[in-house]
Amino acid sequence: TPNEDTVQRKEGNPANWLELADARMPMGRILRPDDVAGLVMWFLSPESAMMSGGIIDFDHSKIVGTYG
């Protein structure tokens, strides 16, 4: 998001921080807002009717050392 870019730049990370972070993630990229939105849409759909609980791990906040 634009706010995340502002935060990363204020932290002294390079302009291409997102590319660097993506390259070092096991899934090939960091979490995007659309990833979460897709899950929310599934939870709101009839297909999730039998879902009674669980843990969804979307925590990509620990990216220590991502920028080189």
PQR file of N, CA, C, O and H, with PARSE charges and radii, in Angstrom:
ATOM      1  N   THR A   1       0.846  -1.187   0.000 -0.4000 1.5000
ATOM      2  CA  THR A   1       0.000   0.000   0.000 -0.0000 2.0000
ATOM      3  C   THR A   1       0.882   1.238   0.000  0.5500 1.7000
ATOM      4  O   THR A   1       2.060   1.147   0.345 -0.5500 1.4000
ATOM      5  N   PRO A   2       0.353   2.371  -0.371 -0.5600 1.5000
ATOM      6  CA  PRO A   2       1.155   3.595  -0.330  0.2800 2.0000
ATOM      7  C   PRO A   2       1.687   3.899   1.072  0.5500 1.7000
ATOM      8  O   PRO A   2       2.806   4.390   1.218 -0.5500 1.4000
ATOM      9  N   ASN A   3       0.890   3.612   2.099 -0.4000 1.5000
ATOM     10  CA  ASN A   3       1.352   3.867   3.462 -0.0000 2.0000
ATOM     11  C   ASN A   3       2.541   2.976   3.812  0.5500 1.7000
ATOM     12  O   ASN A   3       3.499   3.436   4.433 -0.5500 1.4000
ATOM     13  H   ASN A   3      -0.019   3.213   1.981  0.4000 1.0000
ATOM     14  N   GLU A   4       2.486   1.712   3.419 -0.4000 1.5000
ATOM     15  CA  GLU A   4       3.606   0.804   3.697 -0.0000 2.0000
ATOM     16  C   GLU A   4       4.871   1.291   3.003  0.5500 1.7000
ATOM     17  O   GLU A   4       5.962   1.222   3.569 -0.5500 1.4000
ATOM     18  H   GLU A   4       1.708   1.337   2.914  0.4000 1.0000
ATOM     19  N   ASP A   5       4.724   1.779   1.788 -0.4000 1.5000
ATOM     20  CA  ASP A   5       5.881   2.317   1.073 -0.0000 2.0000
ATOM     21  C   ASP A   5       6.471   3.496   1.835  0.5500 1.7000
ATOM     22  O   ASP A   5       7.691   3.605   1.958 -0.5500 1.4000
ATOM     23  H   ASP A   5       3.838   1.836   1.328  0.4000 1.0000
ATOM     24  N   THR A   6       5.628   4.371   2.344 -0.4000 1.5000
ATOM     25  CA  THR A   6       6.092   5.518   3.131 -0.0000 2.0000
ATOM     26  C   THR A   6       6.838   5.055   4.373  0.5500 1.7000
ATOM     27  O   THR A   6       7.907   5.579   4.688 -0.5500 1.4000
ATOM     28  H   THR A   6       4.636   4.282   2.245  0.4000 1.0000
ATOM     29  N   VAL A   7       6.286   4.084   5.074 -0.4000 1.5000
ATOM     30  CA  VAL A   7       6.931   3.558   6.282 -0.0000 2.0000
ATOM     31  C   VAL A   7       8.285   2.950   5.937  0.5500 1.7000
ATOM     32  O   VAL A   7       9.278   3.228   6.609 -0.5500 1.4000
ATOM     33  H   VAL A   7       5.418   3.658   4.818  0.4000 1.0000
ATOM     34  N   GLN A   8       8.334   2.131   4.905 -0.4000 1.5000
ATOM     35  CA  GLN A   8       9.587   1.479   4.525 -0.0000 2.0000
ATOM     36  C   GLN A   8      10.656   2.496   4.130  0.5500 1.7000
ATOM     37  O   GLN A   8      11.827   2.334   4.473 -0.5500 1.4000
ATOM     38  H   GLN A   8       7.528   1.904   4.359  0.4000 1.0000
ATOM     39  N   ARG A   9      10.261   3.524   3.425 -0.4000 1.5000
ATOM     40  CA  ARG A   9      11.227   4.551   3.012 -0.0000 2.0000
ATOM     41  C   ARG A   9      11.728   5.331   4.222  0.5500 1.7000
ATOM     42  O   ARG A   9      12.911   5.664   4.296 -0.5500 1.4000
ATOM     43  H   ARG A   9       9.310   3.656   3.147  0.4000 1.0000
ATOM     44  N   LYS A  10      10.831   5.628   5.179 -0.4000 1.5000
ATOM     45  CA  LYS A  10      11.247   6.330   6.398 -0.0000 2.0000
ATOM     46  C   LYS A  10      12.191   5.481   7.235  0.5500 1.7000
ATOM     47  O   LYS A  10      13.031   6.015   7.959 -0.5500 1.4000
ATOM     48  H   LYS A  10       9.870   5.358   5.119  0.4000 1.0000
ATOM     49  N   GLU A  11      12.057   4.161   7.142 -0.4000 1.5000
ATOM     50  CA  GLU A  11      12.942   3.243   7.865 -0.0000 2.0000
ATOM     51  C   GLU A  11      14.301   3.113   7.181  0.5500 1.7000
ATOM     52  O   GLU A  11      15.190   2.420   7.676 -0.5500 1.4000
ATOM     53  H   GLU A  11      11.374   3.727   6.554  0.4000 1.0000
ATOM     54  N   GLY A  12      14.452   3.779   6.050 -0.4000 1.5000
ATOM     55  CA  GLY A  12      15.734   3.757   5.353 -0.0000 2.0000
ATOM     56  C   GLY A  12      15.897   2.642   4.344  0.5500 1.7000
ATOM     57  O   GLY A  12      17.002   2.407   3.853 -0.5500 1.4000
ATOM     58  H   GLY A  12      13.730   4.342   5.648  0.4000 1.0000
ATOM     59  N   ASN A  13      14.818   1.956   4.028 -0.4000 1.5000
ATOM     60  CA  ASN A  13      14.901   0.887   3.040 -0.0000 2.0000
ATOM     61  C   ASN A  13      14.931   1.474   1.633  0.5500 1.7000
ATOM     62  O   ASN A  13      14.409   2.566   1.406 -0.5500 1.4000
ATOM     63  H   ASN A  13      13.921   2.148   4.427  0.4000 1.0000
ATOM     64  N   PRO A  14      15.539   0.756   0.683 -0.5600 1.5000
ATOM     65  CA  PRO A  14      15.672   1.277  -0.678  0.2800 2.0000
ATOM     66  C   PRO A  14      14.322   1.373  -1.382  0.5500 1.7000
ATOM     67  O   PRO A  14      13.333   0.787  -0.943 -0.5500 1.4000
ATOM     68  N   ALA A  15      14.301   2.118  -2.474 -0.4000 1.5000
ATOM     69  CA  ALA A  15      13.065   2.315  -3.234 -0.0000 2.0000
ATOM     70  C   ALA A  15      12.490   0.992  -3.734  0.5500 1.7000
ATOM     71  O   ALA A  15      11.276   0.871  -3.898 -0.5500 1.4000
ATOM     72  H   ALA A  15      15.105   2.594  -2.830  0.4000 1.0000
ATOM     73  N   ASN A  16      13.338   0.011  -3.975 -0.4000 1.5000
ATOM     74  CA  ASN A  16      12.861  -1.283  -4.471 -0.0000 2.0000
ATOM     75  C   ASN A  16      12.668  -2.299  -3.343  0.5500 1.7000
ATOM     76  O   ASN A  16      12.829  -3.501  -3.554 -0.5500 1.4000
ATOM     77  H   ASN A  16      14.325   0.110  -3.841  0.4000 1.0000
ATOM     78  N   TRP A  17      12.324  -1.818  -2.153 -0.4000 1.5000
ATOM     79  CA  TRP A  17      12.162  -2.687  -0.988 -0.0000 2.0000
ATOM     80  C   TRP A  17      11.171  -3.815  -1.241  0.5500 1.7000
ATOM     81  O   TRP A  17      11.371  -4.933  -0.767 -0.5500 1.4000
ATOM     82  H   TRP A  17      12.193  -0.841  -1.982  0.4000 1.0000
ATOM     83  N   LEU A  18      10.105  -3.533  -1.983 -0.4000 1.5000
ATOM     84  CA  LEU A  18       9.087  -4.553  -2.226 -0.0000 2.0000
ATOM     85  C   LEU A  18       9.640  -5.684  -3.095  0.5500 1.7000
ATOM     86  O   LEU A  18       9.380  -6.856  -2.822 -0.5500 1.4000
ATOM     87  H   LEU A  18       9.942  -2.625  -2.368  0.4000 1.0000
ATOM     88  N   GLU A  19      10.385  -5.347  -4.120 -0.4000 1.5000
ATOM     89  CA  GLU A  19      11.000  -6.375  -4.963 -0.0000 2.0000
ATOM     90  C   GLU A  19      11.961  -7.233  -4.152  0.5500 1.7000
ATOM     91  O   GLU A  19      11.990  -8.454  -4.305 -0.5500 1.4000
ATOM     92  H   GLU A  19      10.595  -4.395  -4.341  0.4000 1.0000
ATOM     93  N   LEU A  20      12.743  -6.598  -3.292 -0.4000 1.5000
ATOM     94  CA  LEU A  20      13.692  -7.333  -2.457 -0.0000 2.0000
ATOM     95  C   LEU A  20      12.967  -8.245  -1.474  0.5500 1.7000
ATOM     96  O   LEU A  20      13.377  -9.384  -1.251 -0.5500 1.4000
ATOM     97  H   LEU A  20      12.719  -5.606  -3.167  0.4000 1.0000
ATOM     98  N   ALA A  21      11.892  -7.737  -0.892 -0.4000 1.5000
ATOM     99  CA  ALA A  21      11.113  -8.542   0.051 -0.0000 2.0000
ATOM    100  C   ALA A  21      10.460  -9.724  -0.662  0.5500 1.7000
ATOM    101  O   ALA A  21      10.495 -10.850  -0.165 -0.5500 1.4000
ATOM    102  H   ALA A  21      11.559  -6.811  -1.074  0.4000 1.0000
ATOM    103  N   ASP A  22       9.869  -9.468  -1.822 -0.4000 1.5000
ATOM    104  CA  ASP A  22       9.234 -10.541  -2.585 -0.0000 2.0000
ATOM    105  C   ASP A  22      10.221 -11.664  -2.893  0.5500 1.7000
ATOM    106  O   ASP A  22       9.894 -12.842  -2.753 -0.5500 1.4000
ATOM    107  H   ASP A  22       9.840  -8.554  -2.226  0.4000 1.0000
ATOM    108  N   ALA A  23      11.408 -11.297  -3.305 -0.4000 1.5000
ATOM    109  CA  ALA A  23      12.412 -12.286  -3.715 -0.0000 2.0000
ATOM    110  C   ALA A  23      12.833 -13.209  -2.577  0.5500 1.7000
ATOM    111  O   ALA A  23      13.291 -14.324  -2.826 -0.5500 1.4000
ATOM    112  H   ALA A  23      11.674 -10.340  -3.418  0.4000 1.0000
ATOM    113  N   ARG A  24      12.689 -12.771  -1.362 -0.4000 1.5000
ATOM    114  CA  ARG A  24      13.149 -13.567  -0.219 -0.0000 2.0000
ATOM    115  C   ARG A  24      12.044 -14.317   0.515  0.5500 1.7000
ATOM    116  O   ARG A  24      12.311 -15.001   1.503 -0.5500 1.4000
ATOM    117  H   ARG A  24      12.317 -11.865  -1.159  0.4000 1.0000
ATOM    118  N   MET A  25      10.824 -14.197   0.049 -0.4000 1.5000
ATOM    119  CA  MET A  25       9.716 -14.892   0.690 -0.0000 2.0000
ATOM    120  C   MET A  25       9.587 -16.311   0.135  0.5500 1.7000
ATOM    121  O   MET A  25       9.743 -16.520  -1.068 -0.5500 1.4000
ATOM    122  H   MET A  25      10.607 -13.641  -0.753  0.4000 1.0000
ATOM    123  N   PRO A  26       9.303 -17.281   0.999 -0.5600 1.5000
ATOM    124  CA  PRO A  26       9.139 -18.665   0.528  0.2800 2.0000
ATOM    125  C   PRO A  26       8.062 -18.812  -0.551  0.5500 1.7000
ATOM    126  O   PRO A  26       8.187 -19.657  -1.437 -0.5500 1.4000
ATOM    127  N   MET A  27       7.018 -18.005  -0.482 -0.4000 1.5000
ATOM    128  CA  MET A  27       5.938 -18.082  -1.465 -0.0000 2.0000
ATOM    129  C   MET A  27       6.217 -17.232  -2.701  0.5500 1.7000
ATOM    130  O   MET A  27       5.401 -17.199  -3.621 -0.5500 1.4000
ATOM    131  H   MET A  27       6.916 -17.319   0.238  0.4000 1.0000
ATOM    132  N   GLY A  28       7.359 -16.544  -2.734 -0.4000 1.5000
ATOM    133  CA  GLY A  28       7.738 -15.751  -3.893 -0.0000 2.0000
ATOM    134  C   GLY A  28       7.310 -14.299  -3.844  0.5500 1.7000
ATOM    135  O   GLY A  28       7.685 -13.509  -4.711 -0.5500 1.4000
ATOM    136  H   GLY A  28       8.022 -16.570  -1.986  0.4000 1.0000
ATOM    137  N   ARG A  29       6.528 -13.941  -2.841 -0.4000 1.5000
ATOM    138  CA  ARG A  29       6.108 -12.548  -2.670 -0.0000 2.0000
ATOM    139  C   ARG A  29       5.514 -12.389  -1.284  0.5500 1.7000
ATOM    140  O   ARG A  29       5.121 -13.367  -0.648 -0.5500 1.4000
ATOM    141  H   ARG A  29       6.224 -14.583  -2.137  0.4000 1.0000
ATOM    142  N   ILE A  30       5.452 -11.140  -0.820 -0.4000 1.5000
ATOM    143  CA  ILE A  30       4.830 -10.887   0.469 -0.0000 2.0000
ATOM    144  C   ILE A  30       3.316 -10.830   0.299  0.5500 1.7000
ATOM    145  O   ILE A  30       2.805 -10.745  -0.818 -0.5500 1.4000
ATOM    146  H   ILE A  30       5.771 -10.345  -1.336  0.4000 1.0000
ATOM    147  N   LEU A  31       2.635 -10.878   1.390 -0.4000 1.5000
ATOM    148  CA  LEU A  31       1.179 -10.846   1.409 -0.0000 2.0000
ATOM    149  C   LEU A  31       0.658  -9.556   0.788  0.5500 1.7000
ATOM    150  O   LEU A  31       1.170  -8.472   1.066 -0.5500 1.4000
ATOM    151  H   LEU A  31       3.051 -10.948   2.297  0.4000 1.0000
ATOM    152  N   ARG A  32      -0.364  -9.681  -0.053 -0.4000 1.5000
ATOM    153  CA  ARG A  32      -1.005  -8.531  -0.682 -0.0000 2.0000
ATOM    154  C   ARG A  32      -2.428  -8.391  -0.127  0.5500 1.7000
ATOM    155  O   ARG A  32      -3.014  -9.379   0.314 -0.5500 1.4000
ATOM    156  H   ARG A  32      -0.780 -10.562  -0.278  0.4000 1.0000
ATOM    157  N   PRO A  33      -2.984  -7.187  -0.144 -0.5600 1.5000
ATOM    158  CA  PRO A  33      -4.359  -7.008   0.344  0.2800 2.0000
ATOM    159  C   PRO A  33      -5.364  -7.931  -0.346  0.5500 1.7000
ATOM    160  O   PRO A  33      -6.308  -8.402   0.288 -0.5500 1.4000
ATOM    161  N   ASP A  34      -5.170  -8.188  -1.632 -0.4000 1.5000
ATOM    162  CA  ASP A  34      -6.093  -9.070  -2.348 -0.0000 2.0000
ATOM    163  C   ASP A  34      -6.075 -10.495  -1.809  0.5500 1.7000
ATOM    164  O   ASP A  34      -7.077 -11.203  -1.895 -0.5500 1.4000
ATOM    165  H   ASP A  34      -4.403  -7.805  -2.147  0.4000 1.0000
ATOM    166  N   ASP A  35      -4.936 -10.921  -1.251 -0.4000 1.5000
ATOM    167  CA  ASP A  35      -4.865 -12.256  -0.663 -0.0000 2.0000
ATOM    168  C   ASP A  35      -5.836 -12.373   0.510  0.5500 1.7000
ATOM    169  O   ASP A  35      -6.552 -13.367   0.634 -0.5500 1.4000
ATOM    170  H   ASP A  35      -4.122 -10.345  -1.180  0.4000 1.0000
ATOM    171  N   VAL A  36      -5.855 -11.379   1.346 -0.4000 1.5000
ATOM    172  CA  VAL A  36      -6.752 -11.373   2.503 -0.0000 2.0000
ATOM    173  C   VAL A  36      -8.195 -11.204   2.036  0.5500 1.7000
ATOM    174  O   VAL A  36      -9.095 -11.866   2.554 -0.5500 1.4000
ATOM    175  H   VAL A  36      -5.274 -10.571   1.245  0.4000 1.0000
ATOM    176  N   ALA A  37      -8.419 -10.332   1.072 -0.4000 1.5000
ATOM    177  CA  ALA A  37      -9.773 -10.100   0.571 -0.0000 2.0000
ATOM    178  C   ALA A  37     -10.373 -11.378   0.000  0.5500 1.7000
ATOM    179  O   ALA A  37     -11.562 -11.642   0.178 -0.5500 1.4000
ATOM    180  H   ALA A  37      -7.688  -9.794   0.651  0.4000 1.0000
ATOM    181  N   GLY A  38      -9.555 -12.168  -0.682 -0.4000 1.5000
ATOM    182  CA  GLY A  38     -10.046 -13.430  -1.234 -0.0000 2.0000
ATOM    183  C   GLY A  38     -10.524 -14.377  -0.151  0.5500 1.7000
ATOM    184  O   GLY A  38     -11.553 -15.036  -0.302 -0.5500 1.4000
ATOM    185  H   GLY A  38      -8.589 -11.954  -0.827  0.4000 1.0000
ATOM    186  N   LEU A  39      -9.782 -14.444   0.934 -0.4000 1.5000
ATOM    187  CA  LEU A  39     -10.188 -15.308   2.043 -0.0000 2.0000
ATOM    188  C   LEU A  39     -11.471 -14.794   2.692  0.5500 1.7000
ATOM    189  O   LEU A  39     -12.359 -15.581   3.022 -0.5500 1.4000
ATOM    190  H   LEU A  39      -8.946 -13.908   1.057  0.4000 1.0000
ATOM    191  N   VAL A  40     -11.569 -13.499   2.873 -0.4000 1.5000
ATOM    192  CA  VAL A  40     -12.779 -12.911   3.457 -0.0000 2.0000
ATOM    193  C   VAL A  40     -13.987 -13.223   2.574  0.5500 1.7000
ATOM    194  O   VAL A  40     -15.052 -13.581   3.075 -0.5500 1.4000
ATOM    195  H   VAL A  40     -10.848 -12.860   2.605  0.4000 1.0000
ATOM    196  N   MET A  41     -13.815 -13.087   1.267 -0.4000 1.5000
ATOM    197  CA  MET A  41     -14.926 -13.385   0.355 -0.0000 2.0000
ATOM    198  C   MET A  41     -15.342 -14.859   0.459  0.5500 1.7000
ATOM    199  O   MET A  41     -16.527 -15.182   0.381 -0.5500 1.4000
ATOM    200  H   MET A  41     -12.949 -12.797   0.860  0.4000 1.0000
ATOM    201  N   TRP A  42     -14.361 -15.741   0.634 -0.4000 1.5000
ATOM    202  CA  TRP A  42     -14.686 -17.156   0.794 -0.0000 2.0000
ATOM    203  C   TRP A  42     -15.470 -17.382   2.081  0.5500 1.7000
ATOM    204  O   TRP A  42     -16.453 -18.123   2.092 -0.5500 1.4000
ATOM    205  H   TRP A  42     -13.398 -15.478   0.697  0.4000 1.0000
ATOM    206  N   PHE A  43     -15.030 -16.735   3.178 -0.4000 1.5000
ATOM    207  CA  PHE A  43     -15.748 -16.877   4.444 -0.0000 2.0000
ATOM    208  C   PHE A  43     -17.191 -16.393   4.335  0.5500 1.7000
ATOM    209  O   PHE A  43     -18.070 -16.918   5.018 -0.5500 1.4000
ATOM    210  H   PHE A  43     -14.231 -16.133   3.169  0.4000 1.0000
ATOM    211  N   LEU A  44     -17.440 -15.415   3.498 -0.4000 1.5000
ATOM    212  CA  LEU A  44     -18.787 -14.877   3.326 -0.0000 2.0000
ATOM    213  C   LEU A  44     -19.639 -15.682   2.347  0.5500 1.7000
ATOM    214  O   LEU A  44     -20.835 -15.431   2.205 -0.5500 1.4000
ATOM    215  H   LEU A  44     -16.725 -14.989   2.943  0.4000 1.0000
ATOM    216  N   SER A  45     -19.024 -16.638   1.681 -0.4000 1.5000
ATOM    217  CA  SER A  45     -19.745 -17.409   0.668 -0.0000 2.0000
ATOM    218  C   SER A  45     -20.367 -18.674   1.261  0.5500 1.7000
ATOM    219  O   SER A  45     -19.986 -19.107   2.349 -0.5500 1.4000
ATOM    220  H   SER A  45     -18.052 -16.841   1.796  0.4000 1.0000
ATOM    221  N   PRO A  46     -21.321 -19.260   0.545 -0.5600 1.5000
ATOM    222  CA  PRO A  46     -21.927 -20.515   0.996  0.2800 2.0000
ATOM    223  C   PRO A  46     -20.914 -21.663   1.101  0.5500 1.7000
ATOM    224  O   PRO A  46     -21.117 -22.597   1.877 -0.5500 1.4000
ATOM    225  N   GLU A  47     -19.832 -21.598   0.329 -0.4000 1.5000
ATOM    226  CA  GLU A  47     -18.831 -22.670   0.353 -0.0000 2.0000
ATOM    227  C   GLU A  47     -18.168 -22.831   1.716  0.5500 1.7000
ATOM    228  O   GLU A  47     -17.618 -23.892   2.012 -0.5500 1.4000
ATOM    229  H   GLU A  47     -19.667 -20.840  -0.301  0.4000 1.0000
ATOM    230  N   SER A  48     -18.211 -21.806   2.539 -0.4000 1.5000
ATOM    231  CA  SER A  48     -17.564 -21.890   3.855 -0.0000 2.0000
ATOM    232  C   SER A  48     -18.534 -22.317   4.959  0.5500 1.7000
ATOM    233  O   SER A  48     -18.194 -22.249   6.140 -0.5500 1.4000
ATOM    234  H   SER A  48     -18.657 -20.944   2.298  0.4000 1.0000
ATOM    235  N   ALA A  49     -19.722 -22.750   4.586 -0.4000 1.5000
ATOM    236  CA  ALA A  49     -20.762 -23.065   5.573 -0.0000 2.0000
ATOM    237  C   ALA A  49     -20.321 -24.087   6.615  0.5500 1.7000
ATOM    238  O   ALA A  49     -20.748 -24.003   7.767 -0.5500 1.4000
ATOM    239  H   ALA A  49     -19.997 -22.805   3.626  0.4000 1.0000
ATOM    240  N   MET A  50     -19.493 -25.034   6.249 -0.4000 1.5000
ATOM    241  CA  MET A  50     -19.073 -26.076   7.180 -0.0000 2.0000
ATOM    242  C   MET A  50     -17.827 -25.698   7.971  0.5500 1.7000
ATOM    243  O   MET A  50     -17.356 -26.490   8.788 -0.5500 1.4000
ATOM    244  H   MET A  50     -19.147 -25.102   5.313  0.4000 1.0000
ATOM    245  N   MET A  51     -17.298 -24.533   7.751 -0.4000 1.5000
ATOM    246  CA  MET A  51     -16.118 -24.068   8.491 -0.0000 2.0000
ATOM    247  C   MET A  51     -16.552 -23.699   9.899  0.5500 1.7000
ATOM    248  O   MET A  51     -17.392 -22.818  10.082 -0.5500 1.4000
ATOM    249  H   MET A  51     -17.681 -23.890   7.088  0.4000 1.0000
ATOM    250  N   SER A  52     -15.991 -24.361  10.884 -0.4000 1.5000
ATOM    251  CA  SER A  52     -16.391 -24.088  12.265 -0.0000 2.0000
ATOM    252  C   SER A  52     -15.263 -23.503  13.105  0.5500 1.7000
ATOM    253  O   SER A  52     -15.454 -23.207  14.284 -0.5500 1.4000
ATOM    254  H   SER A  52     -15.309 -25.077  10.736  0.4000 1.0000
ATOM    255  N   GLY A  53     -14.107 -23.338  12.511 -0.4000 1.5000
ATOM    256  CA  GLY A  53     -12.986 -22.761  13.235 -0.0000 2.0000
ATOM    257  C   GLY A  53     -11.680 -23.138  12.580  0.5500 1.7000
ATOM    258  O   GLY A  53     -11.623 -24.036  11.740 -0.5500 1.4000
ATOM    259  H   GLY A  53     -13.952 -23.578  11.553  0.4000 1.0000
ATOM    260  N   GLY A  54     -10.653 -22.455  12.964 -0.4000 1.5000
ATOM    261  CA  GLY A  54      -9.342 -22.750  12.418 -0.0000 2.0000
ATOM    262  C   GLY A  54      -8.408 -21.575  12.610  0.5500 1.7000
ATOM    263  O   GLY A  54      -8.806 -20.502  13.064 -0.5500 1.4000
ATOM    264  H   GLY A  54     -10.699 -21.725  13.646  0.4000 1.0000
ATOM    265  N   ILE A  55      -7.176 -21.802  12.258 -0.4000 1.5000
ATOM    266  CA  ILE A  55      -6.167 -20.748  12.323 -0.0000 2.0000
ATOM    267  C   ILE A  55      -5.667 -20.503  10.910  0.5500 1.7000
ATOM    268  O   ILE A  55      -5.176 -21.418  10.249 -0.5500 1.4000
ATOM    269  H   ILE A  55      -6.854 -22.674  11.889  0.4000 1.0000
ATOM    270  N   ILE A  56      -5.793 -19.286  10.459 -0.4000 1.5000
ATOM    271  CA  ILE A  56      -5.307 -18.895   9.143 -0.0000 2.0000
ATOM    272  C   ILE A  56      -4.057 -18.053   9.362  0.5500 1.7000
ATOM    273  O   ILE A  56      -4.135 -16.964   9.930 -0.5500 1.4000
ATOM    274  H   ILE A  56      -6.193 -18.543  10.996  0.4000 1.0000
ATOM    275  N   ASP A  57      -2.919 -18.543   8.921 -0.4000 1.5000
ATOM    276  CA  ASP A  57      -1.651 -17.849   9.149 -0.0000 2.0000
ATOM    277  C   ASP A  57      -1.324 -16.943   7.970  0.5500 1.7000
ATOM    278  O   ASP A  57      -0.788 -17.390   6.956 -0.5500 1.4000
ATOM    279  H   ASP A  57      -2.856 -19.428   8.459  0.4000 1.0000
ATOM    280  N   PHE A  58      -1.651 -15.678   8.118 -0.4000 1.5000
ATOM    281  CA  PHE A  58      -1.320 -14.664   7.120 -0.0000 2.0000
ATOM    282  C   PHE A  58      -0.254 -13.726   7.658  0.5500 1.7000
ATOM    283  O   PHE A  58      -0.116 -12.612   7.154 -0.5500 1.4000
ATOM    284  H   PHE A  58      -2.087 -15.315   8.942  0.4000 1.0000
ATOM    285  N   ASP A  59       0.498 -14.134   8.654 -0.4000 1.5000
ATOM    286  CA  ASP A  59       1.467 -13.246   9.298 -0.0000 2.0000
ATOM    287  C   ASP A  59       2.772 -13.201   8.525  0.5500 1.7000
ATOM    288  O   ASP A  59       3.629 -14.072   8.677 -0.5500 1.4000
ATOM    289  H   ASP A  59       0.386 -15.040   9.064  0.4000 1.0000
ATOM    290  N   HIS A  60       2.913 -12.195   7.709 -0.4000 1.5000
ATOM    291  CA  HIS A  60       4.155 -11.972   6.974 -0.0000 2.0000
ATOM    292  C   HIS A  60       4.901 -10.777   7.547  0.5500 1.7000
ATOM    293  O   HIS A  60       5.712 -10.154   6.861 -0.5500 1.4000
ATOM    294  H   HIS A  60       2.218 -11.487   7.585  0.4000 1.0000
ATOM    295  N   SER A  61       4.625 -10.462   8.797 -0.4000 1.5000
ATOM    296  CA  SER A  61       5.242  -9.262   9.375 -0.0000 2.0000
ATOM    297  C   SER A  61       6.687  -9.480   9.773  0.5500 1.7000
ATOM    298  O   SER A  61       7.424  -8.512   9.958 -0.5500 1.4000
ATOM    299  H   SER A  61       3.966 -10.968   9.354  0.4000 1.0000
ATOM    300  N   LYS A  62       7.109 -10.722   9.910 -0.4000 1.5000
ATOM    301  CA  LYS A  62       8.476 -10.999  10.336 -0.0000 2.0000
ATOM    302  C   LYS A  62       9.358 -11.216   9.118  0.5500 1.7000
ATOM    303  O   LYS A  62       9.586 -12.347   8.689 -0.5500 1.4000
ATOM    304  H   LYS A  62       6.511 -11.509   9.760  0.4000 1.0000
ATOM    305  N   ILE A  63       9.842 -10.129   8.578 -0.4000 1.5000
ATOM    306  CA  ILE A  63      10.690 -10.203   7.394 -0.0000 2.0000
ATOM    307  C   ILE A  63      12.046  -9.592   7.691  0.5500 1.7000
ATOM    308  O   ILE A  63      12.577  -8.807   6.905 -0.5500 1.4000
ATOM    309  H   ILE A  63       9.656  -9.211   8.926  0.4000 1.0000
ATOM    310  N   VAL A  64      12.599  -9.963   8.834 -0.4000 1.5000
ATOM    311  CA  VAL A  64      13.892  -9.446   9.265 -0.0000 2.0000
ATOM    312  C   VAL A  64      14.953  -9.841   8.251  0.5500 1.7000
ATOM    313  O   VAL A  64      15.024 -10.996   7.832 -0.5500 1.4000
ATOM    314  H   VAL A  64      12.169 -10.601   9.473  0.4000 1.0000
ATOM    315  N   GLY A  65      15.766  -8.887   7.863 -0.4000 1.5000
ATOM    316  CA  GLY A  65      16.849  -9.156   6.934 -0.0000 2.0000
ATOM    317  C   GLY A  65      16.415  -9.248   5.486  0.5500 1.7000
ATOM    318  O   GLY A  65      17.191  -9.681   4.634 -0.5500 1.4000
ATOM    319  H   GLY A  65      15.708  -7.948   8.204  0.4000 1.0000
ATOM    320  N   THR A  66      15.208  -8.854   5.199 -0.4000 1.5000
ATOM    321  CA  THR A  66      14.683  -8.984   3.849 -0.0000 2.0000
ATOM    322  C   THR A  66      15.372  -8.070   2.847  0.5500 1.7000
ATOM    323  O   THR A  66      15.436  -8.392   1.660 -0.5500 1.4000
ATOM    324  H   THR A  66      14.579  -8.502   5.892  0.4000 1.0000
ATOM    325  N   TYR A  67      15.878  -6.956   3.298 -0.4000 1.5000
ATOM    326  CA  TYR A  67      16.376  -5.952   2.364 -0.0000 2.0000
ATOM    327  C   TYR A  67      17.866  -6.030   2.095  0.5500 1.7000
ATOM    328  O   TYR A  67      18.424  -5.135   1.460 -0.5500 1.4000
ATOM    329  H   TYR A  67      15.825  -6.694   4.262  0.4000 1.0000
ATOM    330  N   GLY A  68      18.516  -7.073   2.559 -0.4000 1.5000
ATOM    331  CA  GLY A  68      19.918  -7.248   2.214 -0.0000 2.0000
ATOM    332  C   GLY A  68      20.905  -6.865   3.250  0.5500 1.7000
ATOM    333  O   GLY A  68      22.110  -6.986   3.029 -0.5500 1.4000
ATOM    334  H   GLY A  68      18.063  -7.800   3.074  0.4000 1.0000
TER
END
